[in-house]
């Protein structure tokens, strides 16, 4: 049901946060790769609460991992598609997620250009 999917979206965000704060750097990258497919599925869910929570989890990941390139292009595209969602709360969450995701990608481009 939608409550379980909502809890899954929330847990993914918390898992990635815990990996970032307490795990070795290579473990975080592996956890992020493993969580991309479930996040993508949750972004396409029928329940607006699940879609909103998935956007919020993506925002948390992009906000806390400032190394850039943290979300895949497909995941960023899926979040961008949520800007046309009928629910205002999903659109707001998607906008916040994109602002952090695109800022992280821009910072990575600046680092690569400087190198």
N, C-alpha and C positions, 0 to 999 in steps of 0.2 A: 504494500500500500504506500501512499504518498508519505506517511510519517516515517517509514523505514528509509525511503529514498532521501528525505530531508535530513535524517540523522546521518546517512552515508555522506551527503555533501558536507555536512558540518564536520564529520570525523576526518574526511580527507584534508580539509583545511587545518585541523588541529594536528593531524599526523605530520603534515609538511612543516608546520610551525615547530613541532617537537624535534623533528629531524634537523631543522636548521639551527635550533638553539643548543641541542645536546648531542647531536651525532656528528660523525666525521663528514667533511665536505663531500666526499665521493658517495656516501650513503644518501645524502640529500638529493643528489642528482639522480640516483637510481630510483628513489622513492617518487620523485617528480615524474620521471618517465613512466613508472608503473601507474601513476594516478591520472595521467592525461586522458586515457580512453574512458575511464569511468566519469571524469569531469565532463568530457564531451557529451556523453550519454545523458548526464544529469542536466546539462544546459538545454538539451532538446526534450526534456520531460514535459508531460501534459500538465503537471501541477505548477502553478505560478510560484508557490512557496519554494518548491524544489529548484526551479530555475533561478529564483532570486538568491537562494542560499548558495547555489553553485557559482553564481557571479561573485558573491561575497567571498567565497573561498578562493577564487582566482585572484581577487583583489588583494586578499591577505598575503597570498604567495608572492604576487608581484611587488607589493609594498615592502615586504620584509626581505626579499632577496634582491638587493639592488645591484647585482652583478650584471644585469641585462640579459636579454635573450632567455628569460626564465620560462616564458610560455611559448609554445610552438605557434607557428603561423596559423595552423588550422584551428587551434584553440582561440587565438585572438580573433580570427574571422567568425567563429561561432559566437563569441561574446559580442562582436560588432553587430551580428544579426539580431541580437536581443534588443538593440536600440529601437527596433520596429515592433517590439512586443506590445500586445494590447494592454498589459498591466503596467501602470506607472512605476510601481515599486521595482519591477524587473528592469525597466529602462534606466532608472536611477542607479541601481546596483551595477548594471552593465556599463554605464557611463563612468562610474568610479573605478571599476575594474580596468577599463580601457585606459583611463588617465594614468594609472600606475603602470600598466603593462607597456604602454607606448613610451612613457617616460623612461622605463628601464631599458627598452630597446634603443631609445635615442642616446642614453648614456653609454651603452655598449658601442654604438656607432662612433661616438666621440672618442672613446678609448681606443678603438681600432684605428681611427683616423690619426690619432696622436702617435701611435706606435710606428 
